[in-house]
Amino acid sequence: MRLASKIFLTSSLVIVVLGAVGALALRAVDRLGAVNRDIATRAVPALQSAVAARETLPTLERLEARFLVLRDSRYVRLWEGQAARVEQELERLRETVASVQEVERLAAAADAFGRYRDAVRREQRLLGAGDRARAAAVAEREARPEAERTELALEALAEATRAWVAGAQAEAARLEARTWTGVLVALGAAVGLALLGTALVAYRMTRSLRTLSAATAAVAAGAWEAPVAVESRDEIGRLAASFNTMAGRLRRMEETKKEFFASVSHELRSPLTSVRGALDLLRERVAGELTPNQAKLVDVMGQSVDRLLGLVSQILDLSRLRAGLQPLERAAVDLDHVVGRALEELRPQADEAGVRLERERVGSDFAVTGDPQRLLQVVVNLGTNAIRFTPEGGRVVTRLVDAGGEVELQVEDTGVGIPPEALPHVFEPYRQAHAGRGGSGLGLAIVQGVAAAHGGRVTVESREGKGSRFSVLLPRS
């Protein structure tokens, strides 16, 4: 039976039932709608604003503490932005609260937050004047207690709103119970049949659509494997069959693409290696002396072959990482030693570009378990990118941070930064934020793949025109 016929038959049954009891239920439905509208338009936004404001306060306290310790003006700007968000949420609450308890709690929260805001700004002024001791005293004696009072007041406000919602829901439940009692007494088995038919059709439809939705998300994430089960012959069943066909073709196309790149890269490596060997023989004058122009051409050809071999190696590495076939050693590695080796390798490139390389350590234990060569590749790839996008006179900082159960590797530069629209795609293969600066678009994808193979993750922060910071967090074991 077609889906339209199922819906029509079920709807017809429901319409007949509702027509019989419409006069009885109309008034109750109107009252239920009024209660639900009040909950949806007042109580739910009030709860959301109260929770959002309360959850922002710990962030404000952390930013305040970081500014107090580091004296970095960026934390002031971040703090002001989060404080403005809290004020916006408090302003929304003024438009949504209604009960006496809610109004009282909101007034207390707004008053406490105002005192907290004034204390933090006084603390910032003291820090700006160089009086760190008084700033710390203001933070400890004024700002922190007022922040705690604000949190408590917002929690009390949320509880008051929940209490109102609970009362409204209880009243709605009682009204609904009385309505359904009347309907069941009047119609009995007819109502049960109508509800059963509606529930059955709705359940089958939503179950199929949920399955298709989950499968679509899996295809988008590249993790779809099993086909969707086709359980009916209606429109949803045909949609599921079409989806299976489409997803299968997409998977075959993706596999074909990967096989193509891997095969071409593998086939290119051997002749390129032979060409490089021949060029080395020419450089060593095995075939005879070369004129200056011939030697120059040999050098140019050698550089081109080296670039091609590097690109082929990157494609092969990425293909193995994506397939989970990249062999990794598992040994104790001191990342500080790895960073030292990487900086020695990057030094000539940095000197040629006029970029200053710097090295920092926060903590003392930088030991992880992993593959030293692959971790060296991560540092070199990030450093190469940073140097390439940093103008002459800039600097690139490689920083190791002992983060307890993890070790964080940061590579920070003062370069051109990444445009906001390109930031979500920087780890995708063959994608480059800035065209015309060289590179294959594979380095960051390999960094992410190596980090994932070690059980770690990679993050990026960037401001266009100010520079970028890539952070690789690796578990110790």
C-alpha positions as CSV (number, residue, x, y, z in Angstrom):
1,M,0.0,0.0,0.0
2,R,1.3,3.4,-0.9
3,L,2.2,5.8,1.9
4,A,-0.4,8.3,0.8
5,S,-3.1,5.6,1.2
6,K,-1.9,4.7,4.6
7,I,-1.9,8.3,5.8
8,F,-5.3,8.9,4.2
9,L,-7.0,5.9,5.9
10,T,-5.5,6.6,9.3
11,S,-6.3,10.3,9.0
12,S,-9.9,9.5,8.0
13,L,-10.4,7.4,11.1
14,V,-8.9,10.0,13.3
15,I,-11.1,12.7,11.7
16,V,-14.2,10.7,12.3
17,V,-13.2,10.1,16.0
18,L,-12.3,13.8,16.5
19,G,-15.5,14.9,14.9
20,A,-17.5,12.9,17.4
21,V,-15.7,14.4,20.4
22,G,-14.7,17.8,19.1
23,A,-17.3,19.7,21.0
24,L,-16.2,18.0,24.2
25,A,-12.5,18.5,23.8
26,L,-12.4,22.0,22.1
27,R,-12.4,24.0,25.4
28,A,-9.8,21.7,27.1
29,V,-7.5,21.9,24.1
30,D,-7.7,25.7,24.1
31,R,-6.7,25.8,27.7
32,L,-3.9,23.3,27.1
33,G,-2.6,25.4,24.2
34,A,-2.6,28.5,26.4
35,V,-0.5,26.7,29.1
36,N,1.9,25.3,26.5
37,R,2.3,28.7,24.8
38,D,3.1,30.3,28.1
39,I,5.8,27.6,28.8
40,A,7.2,27.9,25.3
41,T,7.3,31.7,25.0
42,R,8.2,32.6,28.6
43,A,9.5,29.7,30.7
44,V,11.7,28.0,28.2
45,P,13.5,31.2,27.0
46,A,13.9,32.2,30.7
47,L,15.5,28.9,31.6
48,Q,17.8,29.0,28.5
49,S,18.9,32.6,29.3
50,A,19.5,31.8,33.0
51,V,21.5,28.6,32.2
52,A,23.5,30.4,29.5
53,A,24.4,33.3,31.9
54,R,25.3,30.9,34.7
55,E,27.5,28.7,32.4
56,T,29.3,31.8,31.1
57,L,30.4,32.9,34.6
58,P,33.1,30.2,35.1
59,T,34.6,31.4,31.7
60,L,34.6,35.0,33.0
61,E,36.4,33.9,36.2
62,R,39.0,31.9,34.2
63,L,39.6,34.9,31.8
64,E,39.9,37.2,34.8
65,A,42.4,34.9,36.5
66,R,44.5,34.5,33.3
67,F,44.7,38.3,32.8
68,L,45.7,38.7,36.5
69,V,48.5,36.2,36.0
70,L,49.6,36.9,32.4
71,R,48.6,40.5,32.0
72,D,47.6,39.8,28.4
73,S,45.1,42.4,27.0
74,R,43.5,39.7,24.8
75,Y,42.0,38.2,27.9
76,V,40.4,41.6,28.8
77,R,38.8,41.8,25.4
78,L,37.6,38.2,25.8
79,W,36.3,39.0,29.2
80,E,34.4,42.0,28.0
81,G,32.8,40.0,25.2
82,Q,31.6,37.3,27.7
83,A,30.4,39.9,30.2
84,A,28.4,41.5,27.4
85,R,26.8,38.1,26.7
86,V,25.8,37.7,30.3
87,E,24.3,41.2,30.3
88,Q,22.3,40.4,27.2
89,E,21.0,37.2,28.8
90,L,20.0,39.2,31.9
91,E,18.2,41.7,29.7
92,R,16.3,38.9,28.0
93,L,15.3,37.5,31.4
94,R,13.7,40.9,32.3
95,E,11.4,40.4,29.4
96,T,10.4,36.8,30.2
97,V,10.2,36.4,34.0
98,A,6.8,37.0,35.5
99,S,6.3,35.4,38.9
100,V,7.3,37.3,42.1
101,Q,10.0,34.8,43.0
102,E,11.6,35.0,39.6
103,V,11.6,38.8,39.6
104,E,13.3,38.8,43.0
105,R,15.9,36.3,42.0
106,L,16.7,38.2,38.7
107,A,17.1,41.5,40.6
108,A,19.6,39.8,43.0
109,A,21.5,38.2,40.1
110,A,21.7,41.5,38.1
111,D,22.8,43.4,41.3
112,A,25.5,40.8,42.1
113,F,26.8,40.7,38.5
114,G,27.0,44.5,38.4
115,R,29.1,44.5,41.5
116,Y,31.3,41.7,40.0
117,R,31.7,43.6,36.8
118,D,32.7,46.8,38.6
119,A,35.2,44.8,40.8
120,V,36.8,43.2,37.7
121,R,37.2,46.6,35.9
122,R,38.7,48.1,39.1
123,E,41.1,45.1,39.2
124,Q,42.0,45.7,35.5
125,R,42.7,49.4,36.2
126,L,45.0,48.4,39.1
127,L,46.9,46.0,36.9
128,G,47.2,48.7,34.3
129,A,48.7,50.9,37.0
130,G,51.1,48.2,38.0
131,D,49.6,47.5,41.4
132,R,49.3,43.8,41.1
133,A,49.0,43.2,44.9
134,R,45.9,45.4,45.2
135,A,44.4,43.9,42.0
136,A,44.8,40.4,43.5
137,A,43.2,41.6,46.7
138,V,40.2,43.0,44.8
139,A,39.9,39.7,42.9
140,E,39.9,37.6,46.0
141,R,37.8,39.8,48.3
142,E,35.3,41.4,45.9
143,A,35.2,39.9,42.4
144,R,35.2,36.2,43.3
145,P,32.5,36.5,46.1
146,E,30.2,38.5,43.8
147,A,30.7,36.0,41.0
148,E,29.6,33.3,43.4
149,R,26.6,35.3,44.5
150,T,25.6,35.8,40.8
151,E,25.9,32.1,40.2
152,L,23.7,31.3,43.2
153,A,21.1,33.9,42.3
154,L,20.9,32.6,38.7
155,E,20.6,29.0,40.0
156,A,17.8,30.2,42.3
157,L,16.1,32.0,39.4
158,A,16.3,28.8,37.3
159,E,14.8,26.8,40.2
160,A,12.0,29.3,40.5
161,T,11.2,29.1,36.8
162,R,11.3,25.3,37.0
163,A,8.9,25.3,39.9
164,W,6.5,27.5,37.9
165,V,6.8,25.2,34.9
166,A,6.2,22.1,37.1
167,G,3.1,23.7,38.5
168,A,1.8,24.6,35.0
169,Q,2.6,21.1,33.7
170,A,0.8,19.5,36.6
171,E,-2.2,21.6,35.9
172,A,-2.0,20.8,32.2
173,A,-1.6,17.1,33.1
174,R,-4.8,17.2,35.3
175,L,-6.7,19.0,32.6
176,E,-5.5,16.5,30.0
177,A,-6.4,13.5,32.3
178,R,-10.0,14.9,32.7
179,T,-10.3,15.5,29.0
180,W,-9.1,12.0,28.0
181,T,-11.4,10.4,30.6
182,G,-14.4,12.1,29.0
183,V,-13.2,11.1,25.5
184,L,-12.6,7.5,26.5
185,V,-16.0,7.2,28.3
186,A,-17.7,8.7,25.2
187,L,-16.0,6.7,22.5
188,G,-14.3,3.8,24.2
189,A,-12.8,1.3,21.7
190,A,-13.1,3.7,18.7
191,V,-10.6,6.1,20.2
192,G,-8.2,3.3,21.0
193,L,-8.3,2.0,17.5
194,A,-7.8,5.5,16.1
195,L,-4.8,6.1,18.3
196,L,-3.4,2.7,17.6
197,G,-3.6,3.2,13.8
198,T,-2.0,6.7,14.1
199,A,0.7,5.6,16.4
200,L,1.6,2.6,14.1
201,V,1.9,4.7,11.0
202,A,3.8,7.5,12.8
203,Y,6.2,5.0,14.4
204,R,7.0,3.3,11.1
205,M,7.5,6.6,9.3
206,T,9.7,8.1,11.9
207,R,11.7,5.0,12.4
208,S,12.5,4.8,8.7
209,L,13.3,8.5,8.5
210,R,15.5,8.3,11.6
211,T,17.4,5.4,10.0
212,L,17.8,7.4,6.8
213,S,18.9,10.5,8.7
214,A,21.6,8.5,10.6
215,A,22.8,6.9,7.4
216,T,23.0,10.3,5.7
217,A,25.1,11.7,8.5
218,A,27.4,8.7,8.3
219,V,27.9,9.2,4.6
220,A,28.7,12.8,5.2
221,A,31.3,11.8,7.8
222,G,32.8,9.1,5.5
223,A,31.9,6.3,8.0
224,W,28.9,4.7,6.3
225,E,29.3,0.9,5.8
226,A,26.1,-1.2,5.9
227,P,23.2,-0.4,3.5
228,V,19.8,0.8,4.9
229,A,17.3,-2.0,5.3
230,V,14.3,-1.7,3.0
231,E,11.3,-2.7,5.1
232,S,8.4,-1.5,3.0
233,R,7.3,-0.9,-0.6
234,D,6.0,2.6,-0.2
235,E,7.7,5.9,-1.0
236,I,10.0,5.6,2.0
237,G,11.1,2.1,1.0
238,R,11.9,3.4,-2.5
239,L,13.8,6.3,-1.0
240,A,15.8,3.9,1.1
241,A,16.7,1.8,-2.0
242,S,17.7,4.9,-3.9
243,F,19.8,6.0,-1.0
244,N,21.6,2.7,-0.9
245,T,22.4,2.9,-4.6
246,M,23.7,6.5,-4.3
247,A,25.8,5.7,-1.2
248,G,27.3,2.7,-2.8
249,R,28.3,4.6,-5.9
250,L,29.8,7.4,-3.7
251,R,31.8,4.8,-1.8
252,R,33.0,3.2,-5.0
253,M,34.0,6.6,-6.3
254,E,35.9,7.4,-3.1
255,E,37.7,4.1,-3.1
256,T,38.5,4.5,-6.8
257,K,40.0,8.0,-6.1
258,K,42.1,6.7,-3.2
259,E,43.3,3.7,-5.3
260,F,44.1,6.0,-8.2
261,F,46.2,8.4,-6.1
262,A,48.0,5.6,-4.2
263,S,48.7,3.7,-7.5
264,V,49.9,6.7,-9.4
265,S,52.1,7.8,-6.5
266,H,53.6,4.4,-6.1
267,E,54.2,4.1,-9.8
268,L,55.8,7.5,-10.0
269,R,58.2,6.9,-7.1
270,S,60.4,4.4,-8.9
271,P,61.1,6.4,-12.1
272,L,61.6,9.6,-10.1
273,T,64.1,7.8,-7.9
274,S,65.9,6.6,-11.0
275,V,66.0,10.1,-12.4
276,R,67.4,11.5,-9.2
277,G,70.1,8.8,-9.2
278,A,71.0,9.8,-12.7
279,L,71.2,13.4,-11.8
280,D,73.4,12.6,-8.8
281,L,75.8,10.8,-11.2
282,L,75.8,13.8,-13.5
283,R,76.6,16.1,-10.5
284,E,79.5,13.7,-9.5
285,R,80.9,14.1,-13.1
286,V,80.7,10.3,-13.7
287,A,79.6,10.9,-17.3
288,G,82.2,13.7,-17.8
289,E,82.6,17.3,-17.0
290,L,79.6,19.7,-17.3
291,T,79.6,23.2,-18.5
292,P,78.3,25.8,-16.0
293,N,75.0,26.0,-17.8
294,Q,74.6,22.3,-17.8
295,A,75.5,22.1,-14.0
296,K,72.8,24.8,-13.4
297,L,70.2,22.8,-15.4
298,V,71.1,19.6,-13.5
299,D,70.6,21.5,-10.2
300,V,67.2,22.8,-11.3
301,M,66.2,19.3,-12.4
302,G,67.3,17.9,-9.1
303,Q,65.3,20.3,-7.2
304,S,62.2,19.6,-9.3
305,V,62.6,15.8,-8.8
306,D,63.1,16.3,-5.1
307,R,59.8,18.3,-4.9
308,L,58.0,15.6,-6.9
309,L,59.4,12.8,-4.7
310,G,58.3,14.8,-1.6
311,L,54.8,15.2,-3.1
312,V,54.6,11.5,-3.9
313,S,55.7,10.5,-0.4
314,Q,53.1,12.8,1.1
315,I,50.3,11.3,-1.0
316,L,51.4,7.8,-0.1
317,D,51.6,8.7,3.6
318,L,48.1,10.3,3.6
319,S,46.7,7.2,1.8
320,R,48.2,4.9,4.4
321,L,47.0,7.0,7.3
322,R,43.5,7.2,5.9
323,A,43.5,3.4,5.4
324,G,44.9,2.7,8.8
325,L,47.9,1.0,7.2
326,Q,50.7,3.4,8.3
327,P,53.1,1.4,10.4
328,L,54.0,3.2,13.6
329,E,56.7,2.4,16.1
330,R,55.7,2.4,19.8
331,A,58.6,3.6,21.9
332,A,59.3,6.1,24.6
333,V,59.9,9.5,22.9
334,D,61.2,12.7,24.4
335,L,59.3,15.4,22.4
336,D,61.9,18.0,23.5
337,H,64.6,16.0,21.6
338,V,62.3,15.6,18.6
339,V,61.6,19.4,18.5
340,G,65.4,20.0,18.7
341,R,66.0,17.8,15.6
342,A,63.2,19.5,13.7
343,L,64.5,23.0,14.4
344,E,67.9,22.0,13.2
345,E,66.3,20.8,10.0
346,L,64.2,24.0,9.6
347,R,67.0,26.4,10.5
348,P,68.3,26.8,6.9
349,Q,64.8,27.4,5.5
350,A,64.1,30.0,8.3
351,D,67.5,31.8,7.7
352,E,66.8,32.0,4.0
353,A,63.3,33.5,4.7
354,G,64.6,35.9,7.3
355,V,62.4,34.4,10.0
356,R,63.5,34.0,13.6
357,L,63.0,30.5,15.2
358,E,62.3,30.4,18.9
359,R,61.8,27.6,21.3
360,E,59.9,27.5,24.6
361,R,59.2,24.9,27.3
362,V,56.4,25.0,30.0
363,G,57.1,22.2,32.4
364,S,59.8,19.6,32.3
365,D,58.3,16.2,31.4
366,F,57.6,15.9,27.7
367,A,57.8,12.1,27.3
368,V,55.2,10.3,25.1
369,T,54.8,6.9,23.5
370,G,54.9,7.0,19.8
371,D,56.9,6.9,16.5
372,P,59.8,9.4,16.7
373,Q,60.0,9.8,12.9
374,R,56.3,10.5,12.5
375,L,56.4,13.0,15.3
376,L,59.4,14.7,13.7
377,Q,57.3,14.9,10.5
378,V,54.5,16.6,12.5
379,V,56.9,19.3,13.8
380,V,58.6,19.8,10.5
381,N,55.3,20.1,8.6
382,L,54.0,22.7,11.0
383,G,57.3,24.6,11.1
384,T,57.5,24.6,7.3
385,N,54.0,26.0,7.0
386,A,54.7,28.6,9.7
387,I,57.9,29.8,8.0
388,R,56.2,29.9,4.5
389,F,53.4,32.2,5.7
390,T,55.6,34.4,7.9
391,P,57.1,37.5,6.3
392,E,60.7,38.5,6.7
393,G,61.5,39.7,10.2
394,G,58.8,37.7,11.8
395,R,59.2,34.8,14.2
396,V,58.0,31.2,14.7
397,V,57.8,29.8,18.2
398,T,57.8,26.1,18.9
399,R,56.4,25.5,22.4
400,L,56.1,22.4,24.5
401,V,53.6,22.3,27.4
402,D,53.5,19.7,30.1
403,A,49.6,19.3,30.4
404,G,49.5,16.4,32.9
405,G,48.1,13.4,31.1
406,E,49.0,15.0,27.7
407,V,51.9,16.8,26.1
408,E,50.9,19.8,24.0
409,L,53.1,20.9,21.1
410,Q,52.4,24.4,19.9
411,V,53.8,26.0,16.7
412,E,52.9,29.7,16.7
413,D,53.8,32.3,14.1
414,T,53.4,36.0,13.4
415,G,52.5,35.5,9.8
416,V,49.5,36.4,7.6
417,G,47.0,34.2,9.4
418,I,44.1,32.2,8.0
419,P,40.9,33.8,6.6
420,P,37.9,32.8,8.8
421,E,36.1,31.2,5.9
422,A,39.1,28.9,5.3
423,L,39.7,28.0,8.9
424,P,37.3,25.0,9.1
425,H,38.9,23.4,6.0
426,V,42.7,23.8,6.7
427,F,43.0,20.0,7.5
428,E,41.3,18.9,4.4
429,P,43.7,17.4,1.7
430,Y,44.6,19.6,-1.2
431,R,43.0,22.7,0.4
432,Q,45.1,25.8,0.9
433,A,44.1,28.9,2.7
434,H,46.5,31.1,0.5
435,A,47.2,30.3,-3.1
436,G,50.5,31.1,-4.7
437,R,52.7,30.4,-1.7
438,G,53.8,26.8,-2.6
439,G,53.0,23.6,-0.9
440,S,50.8,20.7,-1.8
441,G,48.0,21.1,0.6
442,L,48.8,17.8,2.2
443,G,51.0,18.8,5.1
444,L,48.3,19.6,7.6
445,A,46.2,16.6,6.6
446,I,49.2,14.4,7.4
447,V,49.7,16.2,10.7
448,Q,46.1,15.5,11.7
449,G,46.4,11.8,10.5
450,V,49.6,11.2,12.5
451,A,48.2,12.9,15.6
452,A,45.0,10.7,15.3
453,A,47.1,7.6,14.8
454,H,48.8,8.4,18.2
455,G,45.4,8.9,19.9
456,G,45.9,12.7,19.9
457,R,44.2,15.7,18.2
458,V,45.1,18.9,16.5
459,T,43.5,22.4,16.9
460,V,44.1,25.7,15.3
461,E,43.7,29.3,16.3
462,S,44.3,32.2,13.9
463,R,43.6,35.9,13.3
464,E,44.0,37.1,9.8
465,G,47.0,39.5,9.6
466,K,48.2,38.5,13.1
467,G,49.4,34.9,12.8
468,S,48.3,31.4,13.7
469,R,48.9,28.8,16.4
470,F,48.6,25.1,15.8
471,S,48.4,22.8,18.8
472,V,49.0,19.1,18.8
473,L,47.9,17.3,22.0
474,L,49.3,13.8,22.4
475,P,48.5,11.4,25.2
476,R,51.5,10.1,27.2
477,S,50.6,6.4,26.5
